Amino acid sequence: MDRNATVFITGASTGIGKTCALYLDRIGFHVFAGVRKNIDGDALKQESSDRLQTIIIDVIDTASVQAAVSEVTRLTKNQLFGLINNAGIAFGGPLEIVPIQEIKRLLEVNVIGVLAVTKAFLPLLRQSRGRIINMGSTSGLLALPCLSTYAASKFALEAITDSLRVELGPFGISVIIIEAGNIETPIWEKGVAVTNQIADAACPEILRLYKPLIEFSKQTALNSPKLPAEKVARVVSKVLHARKPKGRYIIGTDARLFKLVRHVPCLVRDWIILKIIPNYGHKN
C-alpha cells in the first residue's frame, strides 16, 4: 500500500470528521476512522467502502489512545501518512456561570487530547515523513465574548501547530492547521444544548446580567450562514496531496473577516462587538 494513502481521523462519528472520512475514502485513501462507540463505527461503515476501518478511541483515555496506535500500526504495517486531529467539543457561556468541571472537560478533549494523540502517533509519522492536520476554527483567530473556554482551546491549537511545525520539520513531518469558519455540523446544536444546561443551573441574579449575551451567542451559533462540511474535506485532501503544504489553510468568508478584524485596535474592536449585541450591559 502506498504510504500516502493511509490516514487516521479522530472524531469521525459525526460532522467534519465523518465527512472527511467518507470523502477521503471515496477518493481512494485508506481511512482509519476514530470513533468512541461501536454503534457510530457501524453506521459509518454502512456509508463507506470496504477500505474504511473504524478504530475505537477516546482521546482523553491513555489506554484507549495506545490501543488505537497499536491497531493502526498493525493494520498499516507502519505506513500511516496522515493524522487528522478533529475530535473536539464546543459550548458557550459567560465565564462566571460556567462550572469549572465543564471548562476542564473541554480543554482536556480539545487540547490535551490533541497533544496525547499526536505524541502517541509520532513514531509512525516520523517513519513515513507524514502530515499532521489540526482542525482549527475562527475562534482561534478572534475570541468573542461567551466563548472564552472554547476560544482558549482553539488558540492553543494555533500555538501547538506553530511549535510542532518547527519542532518536527527536520524529520520531514508537516504540521498544518485548518482555520475553518462556520461549517454545517451537529456541533452547533450540541453546543447550544450544553449552554442551556449551564444557564439553567446558574444563579438567577447572575444569569440576568448575562442573558442578552447568552441569547445573542446562541442565535449567532444556530442562525449564521454555514458552509457544507465537504468544503473542509476537500481542503484536507488538498493538504494530503500537496508536495509542500502551507502551514495554514483558511476556509470561509467569515474566517477571512475574523483574520482581518483581529488586527483592529482592541478598543475599537471591543466597541464594535459590544455594539452588535442587543441590550447587553444596559441598565434595566
FENLIN-V791206 format. One line per field, one symbol per residue. ss: DSSP state (H for helix, E for strand, L for the rest). psi: psi as a letter, one per 30 degrees, with the letter a starting at -180 (. if undefined). burial: 1 if it has 24 or more other ideal C-beta (glycine too) atoms within 12 Angstrom, else 0. A space follows every 10 residues. Layout:
ss=???
psi=???
burial=???
This chain:
ss=LLHHHEEEEL LLLLHHHHHH HHHHHHLLLE EEEEELLHHH HHHHHHLLLL LLEEEELLLL LHHHHHHHHH HHHHHHLLLL LEEEELLLLL LLLLHHHLLH HHHHHHHHHH HHHHHHHHHH HHHHHHHHLL EEEEELLHHH LLLLLLLHHH HHHHHHHHHH HHHHHHHHHL LLLEEEEEEE LLELLLHHHH HHHHHHHHHH LLLHHHHHHH HHHHHHHHHH HHHLLLELLH HHHHHHHHHH HLLLLLLEEE ELHHHHHHHH HLLLLHHHHH HHHHHLLLLL LLLL
psi=kkffgklkkl hgelbeeeee eeeeeegflj kjjklfkeee eeeeefgllf ekkkkkkjfg jeeeeeeeee eeeeffhhgk ekkjjfkllk llkkeffkke eeeeeeeeef deeeeeeeee feeeeeefha kkjkjalfff ekjlkggeee eeeeeeeeee eeefeeefef ggkkkkkjjk akkjlffeee eeeeeeeeef flkeeeeeef eeeeeeeeee eefkkklkff eeeeeeeeef fkeillfkkk kkeeeeeeee effkkeeeee eeeeffjkgk fkk.
burial=0011111111 1111111111 1111101011 1111110001 1001100100 1111111111 0001100110 1110110011 1111111111 1111101100 0110111111 1111111111 1101110101 1111111111 1111111111 1111111101 1001100100 0011111111 1111111100 1101110110 0100001001 1111111101 1100011011 1111111111 0000101111 1101100110 0100000000 0010001001 0000
